[in-house]
């Protein structure tokens, strides 16, 4: 028997006997692979599904509700989607699904869906919640959770880098000024920490501090959240003040300002210039006294150039400009930040870690930290959860979930005489690392990342699937 046929037989058996459900359709929506696990999950037999149109087998689905067809049409993956449904046998099933487009020479040829049955885990989770309910004596009606938000000041900002100290000095002056502030910093550099520090160490510290992420709310809702609504503004509208009114006398943080539409940016500009707002559907001008701090994780002038930030709004916001340096530009602060986070999680996790092994710190110094201080803190927290209770110094093995930190030195610090892998493996690891970094730096915007890498979008999507990258 030829080796090719042996490989095909092995692959077929792996697909059939894995504990993950697999369903593959071709470009015409016909099922070409349907393994035993998927059949059991959905209460069907393979012969009922194979070589048949997906919508003929599942008439309750359509091109909008079927994840397989949606991926086939959009050519974009849908990762880790949890769904609960009643299968053909009337059983309630909960699965975690990932649906991936299939390409051949950059042409879409089908879609693959893999499903992991978590019904048992979901049942255990529900039972645990019921038990917790009983232990609390069913007194949920008398229980009001407190979502207390910590207030940060500049003393909470760790670092001795000269550029960070300069940013802090500007921030302290900004807190005693009524002028608007524009904060620029990459994801994870601490923009909200800076914004809170400006407020709580400034002349408005006794007033409210309200933060709103402009990218987190759909555009039609964001305007009402900002400016409030009056009866008659739209069907079902009620009289409700917006966050501009709620922040009166204090500070309003508008995070990711460049994600706001041009029309809403124009309305914001008018508020900043005139000092009053008008609710949606309202006729009355309401004066407001609010200090605006706006943030962006893209260089402001680049946002103006690519059309995501109005030029007139940029000049109105950019009265006090603060550039928060990324961690890769202040690596001298890595040690002090590590000590700070170790002390923090020693307290939270009841550990007694004294520090980090020197060889690990050397990797930290040469790593690029695309997630900045937030990534460093998450790495320390993860390692301290992995570390045995009797360990005094964190070792490389404790950073099991942060293996990407150790790639740089492994890839670029090797000597040709000490190569322990074949050249193709090194080249593949270098490609994988470059793609990962570029995706993270561009916040998993595939079009931007592909342009920066100088490859086609379809090629990048194929490599994302190949290396199993996903946004975190």
Secondary structure, DSSP 8 states (H G I E B T S, - for coil): --HHHHHHHHHHHHHHHSSSEEEEEETTSBEEEE-HHHHHHHT--HHHHBTSBHHHH-TT--TTT-HHHHHHHH---EEEEEEEEE-TTS-EEEEEEEEEEEEETTEEEEEEEEEEE-HHHHHHHHHHHHHHHHHTTT-GGG-----------GGG-----HHHHHHHHHHHHHHTS-S-EEEE--TTS-HHHHHHHHHHTSTTTTS-EEEEETTSS-HHHHHHHHH-B-TTSSTT---B--HHHHTTTSEEEEETGGGS-HHHHHHHHHHHHHSEE--BT----EE---EEEEEESS-HHHHHHHTSS-HHHHHHHTTEEEE---GGG-GGGHHHHHHHHHHHHHHHHT----EE-HHHHHHHHHS--TTHHHHHHHHHHHHHHHS-TT-SEE-GGGGGGGGGGGHHHHHHS--GGG--S-HHHHHHHHHHHHHHHHHHHTTT-HHHHHHHHTS-HHHHHHHHHHHT----
